[in-house]
Structures are given as structure tokens and as C-alpha cells.
Amino acid sequence: MEQKKTKFIDLFCGIGGFRFAIETVGRNRKVPLECVFSSDIDLECQKTYKANFRDPPCGDITKINAGDIPDHDVLLAGFPCQPFSIIGQMKGFEDIRGTLFFDIARILDTKKPRAFVLENVKLLEGHDKRRTLKKILQTLTDLGYYPEYRILNALDFGLPQKRERIWIVGFKERKYIQWPIGGVPMKALSAILEKDVPEKFYVSERIRNKRWSVLKPTNEPTIWHENKAGHISAYPYSCALRAGASYNYLLVNGERRLTPREMLRLQGFPECFKIVCNDSQTRKQAGNSLPVNVAEAVIERVFEAMGLGKSHKFNEYHYRYERTQLRLLEEQERYNHERTKIKNRRKVSPTLSVK
Ligand SMILES: C[S@@+](CC[C@H](N)C(=O)[O-])C[C@H]1O[C@@H](n2cnc3c(N)ncnc32)[C@H](O)[C@@H]1O
């Protein structure tokens, strides 16, 4: 007998970071999936999405009637950070109209999927003295969901990119979600970098010499990051890719820009991902997207909580969990060793708070 398909929708779909993740989880857990709706306003993103998944996404979500969206079990949305500036001040559900979060809320209200996964920048957590996040969680609760959130870093999930993001999940029925905590060894940068990089990605001699006068390239490749104050630091991983970053924000060994394929790899996109737009569009798309590995880990746990499919990765995740626990214990020892102080003639070990 054919298994019932779990239906999902992909809002603000961009180039499909969420979709790659959910489809991998579906394959691994043997859960047949069907994407019944996707939307992105950007025509170049639509082109890339269509080339990779065949379905052409719909456009502006604010113009789409929630009732016209097919029924679904899971709603996915990596929504833009545009509403932040105003949302925290707003009073009720009606008040958030005009923000893109409102469009997620009205679809949840009409279609009532069993679960949702939202992703956004870490800044959302503390924005406007946490009023923005509180407003979002309150709205989701008022809609009858049990929402929870975590900040997760792509570096903890095997990607050589420091990208911290907020993940908000919610269930229509109260569920226990065991959030992933990472502990996955980081992929080496050398496995991400391309071998023969065209000349056009190299910076001018003047910029290179300026960089090399501050730092020297090492045997192992590093990514040099220039912060807003103009300070340069080199790491064996990339700082967060950004869609609108200046050209020389990240330079491999201080001498060349990342190629679009390297940027996609840093976000965990598979090699089969089809690049169909020009370099500058693809850079923007990769910078706007999400770390696929983290999305996969979160969705894996959402499916687990929903009782969908079999946990094929259980042993691996369990192992990762154990590894992380072990690391925490080791850190605790080190921390205690370094920080144990003699206070009132008694040894006092500071407690380690683990979030
Ligand atoms: C942060 S990106 C999400 C990227 C996506 N998660 C991915 O994996 O590529 C936000 C996306 O929202 C889209 N967007 C902005 N306003 C929109 C609207 N009114 N309707 C539909 N999409 C919109 C942007 O074009 C952008 O691709």
C-alpha cells in the first residue's frame, strides 16, 4: 500500500535551502514528501529554484490568498528580517499586518499545518529588548501553536562557516522536541575550496599586498575577514556569508574572493546544485540562504517529534550528543582548573552554565 505523503510548503524559498534539507530528511527517514507550494518574490531566485526542483515558485506572498494555498502538514519559512524594525511595538494580530511575519501567521491561521520551522538572523533574539521575539512567539501561541526556539551555529554542524541563526519550531499539539546540539566535526576548508580558480576572483596586487602586510598566509588555507572597523582576522572557517557584503569582506588567504560554488558548499548545498544565474546573483542567493546541514538537523528532530518515519540517524546523532557531552565535561574540567579560586579559605568551583 502506498504510504501517505507528508505535504510541506516552502515560503520565502530563495534557492531552496530548506527544501534540500527536508528532502534529505525525508529520504533518510523514509517519509514520502510532496512540496505543494513555494513562493519567492525574486525572479532570479525563482529561476534557480525551478532549475533545481522543477516547480516554479509563486511570487509575492502578500498577494496570495491563504485559502488558495493547498493543505499541508509542515510550513517552512526563512523569512526576511524586514519586520524587525516595527514588529515589537505592535499590539495584536491585526497590528502585524504589513509585515512579512504576518503572512506566515495568516497562512498558519487558515491552513493550520501540524508543524512549522522558521529561520532568521540571531539578532532577532535580542531585538528591541526581546519585544520582537516575544511578539512573534505570542502570535504563534495565540494561533494555537506550541513554539520553541534555539540559536544554532553552522560551525557546530560540520560546516566551516560561523553562522548563528535563530530557529523557531512549533507544533499544533504539544510535542517534545529534542533540539540538536551539534558537535559534528568541522569539514576542512581545503575540502570546500576549488582547485583551479579563474583569475577574475583574485584581488588586485595592491589589495593583496595590503592584506599580506598585516598577516601572512599559512600552509593550511584560511579565510580572511575584514570587519567594519577595517581589522583583518584569519580563520580556518568563514565568517557568515552575507548577501550585501562588500567585495573584499571575505578573502581566501587574503588574495581571492570565494567562488559561487564555494559559497554554496559553505552553506551545505550538495554538488548537484545547479547554478543558473550569474556570479553576482549566485553570491547574493548563497549569502541569503541558510545552512542546509543545520536545517536538516532541526527538521530531523521535528519529524522525530511528529513521529514521522524512522530515525535512521539515531546512532549517529546519539554519538554526536555523547561527543558533545564529553566535550562539555572536558571543558568543565578545564574551566574549573583555570578558574577555581580560593575563597574564604575554601575551594570554590564556578558552575558552568550550558545553554
Ligand atoms: C532570507 S531569504 C530566504 C532564503 C531561503 N531560505 C533559501 O534557502 O535560499 C528571504 C527571501 O524572501 C524573499 N522575499 C522577500 N519578500 C517577499 C515577498 N513579499 N514574497 C515572497 N518572497 C519574498 C526574498 O526574495 C528572499 O529570497
The ligand as a Tripos MOL2 file, in Angstrom:
@<TRIPOS>MOLECULE
LIG
   27    29     1     0     0
SMALL
NO_CHARGES

@<TRIPOS>ATOM
      1 C1         16.4120   35.2330    3.8930 C.3       1 LIG1
      2 S1         15.9130   34.8630    2.2750 S.3       1 LIG1
      3 C2         15.4600   33.1610    2.4270 C.3       1 LIG1
      4 C3         16.2940   32.2650    1.5850 C.3       1 LIG1
      5 C4         15.9190   30.7980    1.5890 C.3       1 LIG1
      6 N1         15.7080   30.2620    2.8960 N.3       1 LIG1
      7 C5         16.9870   29.9850    0.8810 C.2       1 LIG1
      8 O1         17.3150   28.8820    1.3010 O.co2     1 LIG1
      9 O2         17.5260   30.4510   -0.1330 O.co2     1 LIG1
     10 C6         14.3900   35.6780    2.1540 C.3       1 LIG1
     11 C7         13.7030   35.5330    0.8140 C.3       1 LIG1
     12 O3         12.4260   36.1630    0.8960 O.3       1 LIG1
     13 C8         12.1030   36.6590   -0.3930 C.3       1 LIG1
     14 N2         11.0020   37.6350   -0.2630 N.ar      1 LIG1
     15 C9         11.0650   38.8980    0.2200 C.ar      1 LIG1
     16 N3          9.8530   39.4670    0.1740 N.ar      1 LIG1
     17 C10         8.9910   38.5530   -0.3240 C.ar      1 LIG1
     18 C11         7.6080   38.5500   -0.6200 C.ar      1 LIG1
     19 N4          6.8470   39.6360   -0.4070 N.pl3     1 LIG1
     20 N5          7.0580   37.4320   -1.1470 N.ar      1 LIG1
     21 C12         7.8180   36.3360   -1.3770 C.ar      1 LIG1
     22 N6          9.1380   36.2860   -1.1330 N.ar      1 LIG1
     23 C13         9.7280   37.3670   -0.6070 C.ar      1 LIG1
     24 C14        13.4240   37.2290   -0.8870 C.3       1 LIG1
     25 O4         13.4490   37.3330   -2.2840 O.3       1 LIG1
     26 C15        14.4280   36.2090   -0.3390 C.3       1 LIG1
     27 O5         14.7660   35.2580   -1.2980 O.3       1 LIG1
@<TRIPOS>BOND
     1     1     2 1
     2     2     3 1
     3     2    10 1
     4     3     4 1
     5     4     5 1
     6     5     6 1
     7     5     7 1
     8     7     8 2
     9     7     9 1
    10    10    11 1
    11    11    12 1
    12    11    26 1
    13    12    13 1
    14    13    14 1
    15    13    24 1
    16    14    15 ar
    17    14    23 ar
    18    15    16 ar
    19    16    17 ar
    20    17    18 ar
    21    17    23 ar
    22    18    19 1
    23    18    20 ar
    24    20    21 ar
    25    21    22 ar
    26    22    23 ar
    27    24    25 1
    28    24    26 1
    29    26    27 1
@<TRIPOS>SUBSTRUCTURE
     1 LIG1         1 GROUP 0 **** ****
